[in-house]
Amino acid sequence: MTRRMIAAGTAVFLLLILGGHPAAGQGGGVQHGTGIPESVAFYSARDGNNEIYVMDTDGSNPVRITVSPASDVDPAMSPDGRDIVFTSNRTGNNDIYIVDSRGGDPVDLTNNPANDGWARWSPDGQHIVFHSNRDDLGFDIYMMDRDGSNVVRLTDHVGVDQYPDWSPDGQHIAFRRDADIYVLDLLTGDATRLTNAGPLNQMPVWSPNGHRIAFMSTRAGYPSVFVMNEDGSGQTNLTPKDPTVIDADWNSRAPSWSNTGHQIYFTGFRPSTGLDTEIFVMNDDGSGQTNITNSLGTDADAHVR
């Protein structure tokens, strides 16, 4: 697909997004519940394998949402809190599923023999962006309606395009391209590079006001959560390790902003967690880092709504 074709297709979607839709939870062929206010979706292996959970923003009251022998990971809660999209290998390869945020039977949205993952919602909750290797050997960014229909390929790159996140104004997608963070303009199809510090930058996520982007970088020698301005300036490490700790014992990744933009949730392990992977929250300047899960087995990839 050419850049012109990509831009034309995404422009149509953007006009639909900005033009209004039925109220969230109506249409699309998927039934919706009433939602859980101010919640954190995450996945955990605390019960033996990876399942989707929802908890309060302070880590209390965890509720298991999925029950499957497969691996259910990478959840994202819809803007209205009624649905969760997640990645699962229950068909033998990774597909994207949707489930009511209070539980129920998940629906396979992609049902494709390729690997689909890292689904994230549009600001109005009517569209989903994700990465997939369905059209070639590498990964590209795709978009679909909330019921899995009308799939549009947004990028056509010979390398790796992964980990998309939608800007609050609905006009841009931040994503990883190869080793760096880029932003895709949905009207023009142009991709702008924001980072240039190897070896790897990925998992970008927009702040609620759209002025900053949090992301993971290994430039310090270990995975750490960084933040930068929307134009790529002011890149700052929010989770630097104690110099007495070896690089292999310190990991911070998969950031997610709180609804107010004053806190950032992230996945990590430390000597203080016994190197068990847990979910942390910190202030947006990196202060006040607090471990809010404490279970045997991985707790990861918190997504806040």
Secondary structure, DSSP 8 states (H G I E B T S, - for coil): --HHHHHHHHHHHHHHHHH--S-TTSSTT-------SSEEEEEE-TTSS-EEEEEETTS-S-EE----SS-EEEEEE-TTSSEEEEEE-TTSS-EEEEEETT----EES---SS-EEEEEE-TTSSEEEEEE-SSSSS-EEEEEETTS-S-EE----SS-EEEEEE-TTSSEEEEEETTEEEEEETTT--EEE----SS-EEEEEE-TTSSEEEEEE-TTSS-EEEEEETTS-S-EESS---TTS-GGG-EEEEEEE-TTSSEEEEEEE-GGGTT--EEEEEETTS-S-EE----SS-EEEEEE-
